[in-house]
Amino acid sequence: MRFAAGEPAAMHDLYRQHASFVFSLCMAALRHRQDAEDATQQVFTRARRSRESYDPTQPTGAWLTGITRRVIADVFARRERDLQTAEAGADVMARNGPTQPTDAVVDRVVVQQSLRQLGPPQDEIIRLAYSEDLPLRTIAERLEMPLGTVKSHVHRGLARMRESLEVHSD
């Protein structure tokens, strides 16, 4: 098959033939349009990178469905980690009693809420870039995403966070 051989036009054909199916699977599972679009892009990025594992004697749709299931599972795992992190922070604050939280604690909680609102993969990309201080190229490799996509997620994510964190004074 042309795709397994690495022909650039074959990737375009694969996307054209299967993108709506992959997107519908992502949308049904994730129930958020932006997450489904991002997951769809991740599926085709992973497909391109792992095309040597594709068996041309098998249906392409089945192979892509397997990749889609793994991407969706990764999104749910990230969501669960984020939820556990937020709950742990709430538990610490509850155990510390009715003391006034410091400005730094309040700032961290507000930023965490803003990151949760972004959703995957923007929240994870921004955490990796700013909390772990990883270069964008390293993040792209780790998440198996094109560098341009990672840069776009950072730009859009920071813009959304800026909006949500702005204090409007009247």
N, C-alpha and C positions, 0 to 999 in steps of 0.2 A: 504494500500500500504506500502511496505517496507520502502520507502523514508520517508513517514509521521511518521513511527514508529522510525525513527532515525538510521536505519541500515547503517553502514559505507559503505558496498558494494553497497548499493542502490544509494548513492550519486555518486559513480563512474559510475554506470550504467546510471544514469540521465545525467551526464556530457557527457558520450560517445554517448548517443542517441541524445542529443540536442545542444552540443557545437558548431557544425558547423553552425547550424541554428541561434543561438544567435549571434555568431561572424559575420555572414553575415548581420544581422540586424544592429549591432553596426558599422560595416565597412561602410554600405550604408549611415548611418546617420552621422557618425563622419568623414569619409573620411581620416583617418589617422590610419595606421596599429597599432602603439603602443597604441594609444587611444582606438582603438577597442579591442585590446587584454586585456588592463587593464579593460575596461568596461565589457567585457565578464567575467573576473575573479570576478568582483564586483557582477555581476548578480548571479553567482553560490554561492558566499559567502552569499549574501542576501537570496537566496533560502534556503540554509542550515539553516540560522538563523531563518527564518520565516516559516519553514516547517510545523509548527502547524496550519498555516493559509491555507495550501493546502487542497483542497477538492478532495479526490481520485475519486469522481464520475465525475469530470470535466477533460477535456484534459490537460495533463501536459504542452504541448506546449503553450497553451493559457495562463496558469498561468505564465510560464517563459516569455512569450511575454510582459505581464503586468509589470513584474519586469524589463525587458529590457527597456521598454519605460521610466520607472521612472529613471533608471540609466542614460540613454541618456539625459533625461531632466536635470538631475543634472549636467552632463558634460557641457551642453550648458549654464546652469545658472552660473557655475564657469567661463566659458569663458567670458560671458557677464560681470560679476563682474570684472574680470581682465582687460577687455577692458575699462570699466568705470573708474577704478583706474588709468590706464595709461592716459586716456584722461583728467582726472581731474588734473593729474600731469602736463600734457602739457599745460592745460589752466592756471594753476598757474604760470608756467614759462612764458607764453605769456603775462599775465597781469603784471608781474613784469618788463616788458620792456627789453631793450637790455643790461641790466646789466650782468656782468660776473657771471655765476653761481659758487657757491663755489664748492670745491672739493667734499664735502659731498653730495651735490645735484647731481653732475655728477655721483658719485659712486652709489647713489640710483637709478638713471635712468638706468645706465648700468646693475645693478643687476636686476632691474625689467624687462628689456628687456631679460636678460638671463633666468629669471624665466618663462616669457611668451613663450620662445622658447621650454622650457621643455614640456609644455602642461600638461593637467590633467592626472592623479591625482598627478604626481610628484610635480608640482608647488605648489599645495595646501598643500601637506604634508610638503614640505620644509618651506613654509610660517608659517604653524602651529608650526613646530618644532623650527624655529629660530626667527620668528617675535613675536609669542605668547608664545614662550618658553614652549610649552607643551611637556610632556614626550611621547615617541613613543607609549607606551601602551594606553594612553589617545587618541592619534590620531587614533590608530587602532580601538578603540571602537567607537569614533565619526564618523569615515568614514565606519564603519562596514566592516573592512578588517582584515585579519589575521596579527598578529604582524610581522611575518616574511616577509610578502609582503610589509608592511610599511618600514621595515628596508632595504629591497632591493631597494625600490623606493628612499629612502634617499641616499643610497650608489650610485646608478646609476645616480640620479639627481645631486648630488654634483660633481660627476666625469664629467658629461656633462657640468655643469656650470664652473668647473675649466678649461676645455678645451676652452670654449667660452670666458672666461675672461682672458686667458693667453695672454700676450703681447710677441709676437715673435720679437726678435731683431736680425738683421742681422749683 
